[in-house]
């Protein structure tokens, strides 16, 4: 499983000696660690064994195969050599399951987190992660962007977007309607929220901050624009997969100056602790009044029944299979009929730039689309008040 816990990512092997230096130099979360290139490693005076360990763990993390990290690392073999092992060797020596072997040896999956070509890290050179000695797997920024391109069939309606929906059960059941207009900024700015977790960094306590005082939502993006992911249920495998794939691009949003915030509508403390930072390392807030979720529906909650909205919905079933293929754990605790979505909110009173509605259970806002919207907001010609 691809956890965002730094402690689980680095393990107990050669990388653990680097923890103080990583923390000091700002390599203090998993997505940023995975962006490290050979030049960055040399600056930290990493040994070859440590470089091999980071390369291996980044590769495994991209494929949700971290349960094999310790055994593969202990072999002392570099990634390039392990990739040439046959199925029998991977199974007998490392206990790898057949389906996981296929995922491990599938080199087509991009090993890296792409940045928009115009963006770079402050005080760092733009990185690309590659498998040493195998140049055909070097992934440029332009090539990597294809991994998060907008999927065919997606309906983009300017600042409001949703996946297509179709009649279910041979046309007997019609999908719930969605709004076409972006929510007014006034519908979200004064929502009372409670911060449940901070942004996760290396060495931070994993406890949920359950006694933070209530605050107005506008305080969240007062000084820095935000991407707010409204999570239907933190134990849902589709919600966890969406949160995971979005937070995996944290370095991109950092470079664009955006913060990542997850919004929950109910607080089940064990669920929050399991969700953060394993599947989401950003800030988590509680919207007890479900006002963000109502805003997504134009003032009313978007809801769907399990039987009609999931079992009889081919798109929802496909979304479930997509999430399950990632290999994440899940449970059925909590309310699961309220639909979620995503907002991109500009700094201060700039307004809502983008709104994605979960029309079918498990719909994800295309990452490339979110990045494009954030890139446009970053441009200086977009003055405050231009977006309503």
Secondary structure as GFF3:
##gff-version 3
##sequence-region A 1 388
A	DSSP	alpha_helix	6	10	.	.	.	ID=ss1
A	DSSP	three_ten_helix	14	18	.	.	.	ID=ss2
A	DSSP	alpha_helix	19	25	.	.	.	ID=ss3
A	DSSP	alpha_helix	30	33	.	.	.	ID=ss4
A	DSSP	alpha_helix	38	43	.	.	.	ID=ss5
A	DSSP	alpha_helix	48	62	.	.	.	ID=ss6
A	DSSP	three_ten_helix	66	68	.	.	.	ID=ss7
A	DSSP	alpha_helix	69	74	.	.	.	ID=ss8
A	DSSP	alpha_helix	79	82	.	.	.	ID=ss9
A	DSSP	alpha_helix	87	94	.	.	.	ID=ss10
A	DSSP	alpha_helix	98	105	.	.	.	ID=ss11
A	DSSP	three_ten_helix	135	137	.	.	.	ID=ss12
A	DSSP	alpha_helix	141	144	.	.	.	ID=ss13
A	DSSP	three_ten_helix	145	148	.	.	.	ID=ss14
A	DSSP	beta_strand	155	157	.	.	.	ID=ss15
A	DSSP	beta_strand	160	162	.	.	.	ID=ss16
A	DSSP	three_ten_helix	185	187	.	.	.	ID=ss17
A	DSSP	beta_strand	192	197	.	.	.	ID=ss18
A	DSSP	beta_strand	214	216	.	.	.	ID=ss19
A	DSSP	three_ten_helix	217	219	.	.	.	ID=ss20
A	DSSP	beta_strand	226	230	.	.	.	ID=ss21
A	DSSP	alpha_helix	237	247	.	.	.	ID=ss22
A	DSSP	alpha_helix	250	256	.	.	.	ID=ss23
A	DSSP	beta_strand	259	264	.	.	.	ID=ss24
A	DSSP	alpha_helix	269	275	.	.	.	ID=ss25
A	DSSP	beta_strand	283	286	.	.	.	ID=ss26
A	DSSP	alpha_helix	291	296	.	.	.	ID=ss27
A	DSSP	alpha_helix	306	306	.	.	.	ID=ss28
A	DSSP	pi_helix	307	311	.	.	.	ID=ss29
A	DSSP	alpha_helix	314	324	.	.	.	ID=ss30
A	DSSP	beta_strand	341	345	.	.	.	ID=ss31
A	DSSP	beta_strand	352	357	.	.	.	ID=ss32
A	DSSP	alpha_helix	367	378	.	.	.	ID=ss33
###
